[in-house]
Amino acid sequence: MKLSAILLALLLAGSGAEPIAAGEIEHAVVFKTRTMGTVASLTLVTADSAAVADLAYEALLSLHHTDSLMTNWTETSETARVNRLAGTQEVVLDQEFNRVLTLAGQVGEASAGAFDVTVEPLVRLWGFLAGRPAVPAQQDITAALVPTGWRQLAHDGRAGTLRFRHPDTRIDLGGIAKGYGVDRVAENLRGAGVADALIDLSGNMIAMGAPPDRTGWTLGIQDPAGRFDYLARLRLHDEAVATSGNYLQYVVDPEDPHSRRYGHILDPRTGWPADGMASVTVIAADAATADAWATAFIVLGEQEARTVAAEHAELKVILIERVNKRSRVTDRSQVIWVEEILRGEFVLREGLDESIQVRFF
């Protein structure tokens, strides 16, 4: 599952400036729409804001199409249709849905089940899907685990068909749908000849080209603990990025309000929320891949995530450990793990070197 708030903020000064008259120098202009439970923004580099307005509208409109296919919040989506039928019969899938499910299966297998779209029964049980979040009983978690697991999917990607091996299996594409939606926007822009743009949907982003007079887009990695506006800067050029965190959506045991917070990203192998890391940022060639792997690495935990990340050269990974709340903010109590390939692109915010350790791996 992904966060409902933007985790990577555009730091480009002046990106929200008023449009400049046609024929003048290129500048960045921002278009927005509300979709998929959040706000999407599209930043286009142009010398004529009015001339690209229709293109921006059409590109962002594709996000609503993705939502109509993959949401779990309506009874008319492709996800809802599949969940109704696939437990009792083989279902012929929509082509886009089939493409996303194929990628989800690949990441699920490569992550040994850390990413799993069959997590829906668990998400619903915890109240993060059309319910009131609450800590369930272990016996209920155990029961919800029975139909869960990516191996419950009899999916033929070539034929575009799916059947559930257990009648109570249900899928939830919340951990990959936003990334795929961003990819579709980028496809539309590239098809129209756009070279420089930034697409952002709740921390799922594609940085195309660069803003005026820059070599890339500069993004800020948000502080999961909320102490600072951002922890570090990251420069991207023609890459996708996604951030997952387990700290904005959570549930607390009502019988013990001082107990730990249980985040919304669930470990499909145990049925309990993933614990250990505050957030994960993944850079990849496409946003859907980055989206799915960001969730997988949260579930895997810091040590295993570093091992798996090292095995995937196509990914660049940043892992942020939780703050030890018993530690002082000035005792370097938090660790950020950054892959060595990002050493020249990752810059810790000035003044934080006394409270945060950056370790490259």
N, C-alpha and C positions, 0 to 999 in steps of 0.2 A: 504494500500500500504506500501511497505517496502522501506528502504533507499537503495541507490545504492552503498553506501560505508560501510565498516566494522565498526561497532560501538563498538564491543568488541574485544580488541586486546590481543593476547597471550603475557603474560609477562614472560613466562618461559625462563630463560636465557639459551642460547645455543641451542634453538630449531631449529635454522637454520644452525647449524654447519655442517661441511663436514661429510659425512658418515664414520663410523669406520669399519675397516676390520671385516669380518665375524668371529664369534667365540669369539669376545671380549665382553665387558659389554654392556648391553642394553642402548640404547640412543634413543632420539626422532629425527625422520627424517621427513621432510615436502615434500609433493607432492602437485602440484597445477594444476588447469585447469581453463580456462575462459569459463563461461557458465551463462545463465540466466541473462545476462547483467552485470555480475560482475566476480570476481575471487573467486573460491572455493579453500580451502586448507584442506589437510588431513594430520594430524600429527600422525604417527605410532610409537609406542615404540617397538624397535626391536634390536637384536644383529647382524642382517644381512640385510642391506638395499637392496641389490640386490635381496634377496629371497622374499621380500614383494612388489617389484616393480609392478609385474603383478597384484597382488591383489589390490594394490592401484589404478592402472589404471582401472580395472574393476569396483571398487567401485565408483570412480569418474565418470565413463562413465554413470552410472545410472542417474546422474544429467542431462545429455543431453537428456535422455529418458523422464524424468519428464518435462523438458522444452518443448520437442516436443509435449507433451500432453496438457500442461496448459498455454502456452504462448498466449498472445493476439497480438503478433507482426507478426504472419504469418497467411496465409489463410488455412494452412494444419493441424493445431493442432486440438485436440479434442474440445477445447474451441471454436475455429472458427466454427467447424461443428455444435456444439450445438447452437451457436448464430445465425447461418443461418437458422436452421430448427425448433427449439423449440418454436418459436412464432406462428407456424402454424400447428404443429403436435407433437405427443408424440415421444420422442427420446429415444432409448435404449443406455445407457451410457457405456463407457469403465469402467471396474471394478475399476481401480485405481481412475479414475475421480469421479466415484460414491462414493467411500470411502471418498475422500477429500470433496466433496460437502455435504455429510452427516455430517461430522465434522463441516464444515462451518455453516450449518444450526443449529446445536446444540449450537455453540458459538453465532450465531446471535440471537437465541431465548433467551439464558441465559443473553445476554447483552442488551436485549430490542431493538435490531436493531442497536446497535452501531457498530457492525461488520456486514457487508452486502456485499455479492459478487455481488449484482445487481447494484453496484455503477458505473458500466462501462459508462453509458451515461453521468454521471457527470464528471468522470475522463476525458473522451474525450472532453466534453464541455470546461473544464478548460485548455485543451491543454497538459495535462500530458500523454496522450496516442496518439502517432502518430500525434502530432500537435505542435503548438507554444504556450507555456503557456501564458495566458492572462486572465484578470479578466472579466468574462462574465456579461451581463446585468441580473438583477434580473428576468425579465420576461423569459429569456432563462433558468435560473436555475429552475424556477417554472415549466416550461414545461418539463425539464429533470427529475424532481422529480416524474412525473406522472407514468412512468413505473418502477420506482425504489422502492425497498422494498423487503425484503426476503420473504414476504408473496406472492409475485408475482410468486414464484416458486411452481409449482405443482410437487413436487419431491417425488417419492416412492423409498426410499433407499433399501427396500427388493427386489423389482422388478428391481431396477436399471434403472428406467425410469424418464424422466423429460419433462414437458411442461410449457411454460411461460403462465401465465394468461393474460398478456398484450403483444400484438404482437411486441412492441418496447423494451421489456425488453432485457437486455444483461448482461452477467456475466463477471466478472474480478476476477481471482483467485490470483492476485498479493499479497494479504495480507496473503496467506496461502501456496502457492505453494513452496516457498523456504524452509519453514519448513518441508513440506512433503518430499521434495527432500533430505534433510539432514537425515530424518528418514529412507529413503530407503538405503542411504549409510550405516547407522548404522546397518540396518538389514543384509546387505551383509557382513559386517565385523563380526558381531556376528555369522553368519552362517559359516564363515570360521574359527571360534575359536579365533578371536581377542578379547582381554580383555581390552587393554589400547590404547586409541586413542582419538584424538580431531578432530572434523569435524566442519568446519566454512564456512558458505556461507552468506556473507554480514550481519553478526551479528546474523544469525540463527545458533546455535551451539549445538552439543551434546558432552559432556565430558564423555568418557567411561573410567572407572578405574582411573588410575593416571599415571603421568610421573615417570621416575626412581627416587627412593628415596624420593618420595613425597606422601602425603596422598590424594591429589586431584590436579586438574588443577587450576592454579591461572590466573584469567582473569581481565582485566582492563575495567572499565566503562568509556567511553569517555566523555569528557567535551563537551556538546552541544554548548556552547558559544565559544569554540575554544581557551580558555585562557590557558589551561593546556593539557598535553598529555593524562592524565586520571584523573578522580576525586576520584575513589575508587577502591579497589581490592575486588574480589569476588572469593571464593574457591568453586569449584564444583566437585562432584564425582558421576558418573552414573546419570546425569541429563541433561536435555535440557534447553537451554536459548535462548531468542530472545529479541532484542531491536528494538523499533520503535521510530522515531523522525520526527519532522516536520520542520527541519531547513536546510537541505541540498538541497532539491528540493523545489523551491518556485517561485512565480511570484510577481512582483511589478507593480502597476498601472503606465503605461507609461506616463500618464498625470500628475502624481504626484510622481516622483522618490523618494521623501522623505517619502512617505506613508508607511504603515505597509507592511510586507512581508506576502503573503498568501502561506502557506505550502501546500504540495501535499497530505496530509492525509485529506480526505474530510469526513465531517459528513453526512452520507447518509440520515439523518432525516431533515437536513436543506439545503443541497446542498453547504454549505460553508465550507472552511477549518476548521478543529478542532483547537481550540485555548486554551491556558491556561497552557499547559505543554510543556517542551522542549523535554523530552524523557521518555520512559517507558521501563523497563526491566522486563520480566516475566520468571520465572523458573518453569518448568513443567516436567512431565515424558516423554513427546515426544515433538519434535520441532514444529510440525504442530499446536498443541494446544497452545504452547507458542507464536508462530508467530501470530495466529489469535487474541489471547487475548491481545497481546501487542498493536495491532492496536485498539482494542475495548477500552482499557483503555485510550489511547490518546484521543479518541473521547468523552469518558465519562467525562473527566476532573478530576482534583485532588480529589475533595470532594466525588463525586459519585464513582470514581474509588476505593477509600479507602473502601467505604461501600460495593461495590460489591466484592472486593478482600477478605474482611473478611468473605464473605459468601462461598468462594471457598477454602477449605482447601487443595485442590490438587495443588493450585497455590501459588507461592511466588513472591511478587511484589515489585519493586523499582520505585518510581515516582520522577522525577526531574522537579521541577518548573522552569519557565523561569527566567532569570536574569532580574532584574529591571535595565534597562540601565541608569537610572538617579541616581542610587545608586553607591557609591564608592565600589571598589572591596573588601575593608577591613571591610565593615559594616555588614557582615553576611546577605547579601541581598538575597541569594539563599537558598532554602529549598529542601532537599532530604528526601522524605518519604520512610521509609524502614519497611517492615513487621517484627514484633517482632521475628518470627521464624528464621530470617536471622541475628540476632544480633551477633552471633559468627562467621558468614561467611563474613560479610560485614565490610571492614576496609577503613575509609576515608584516602585519601592520606595525608601524614604528611605535616603539615604546612597550611592546608586549613581550620582548625577549626575556624579561625578568619573571614573567608569570607563565609562559608557555615554552615548552621544549618542542622544537621541530626536529624530527628524526627522519632521515632519508633511508630508503630501503630499496 
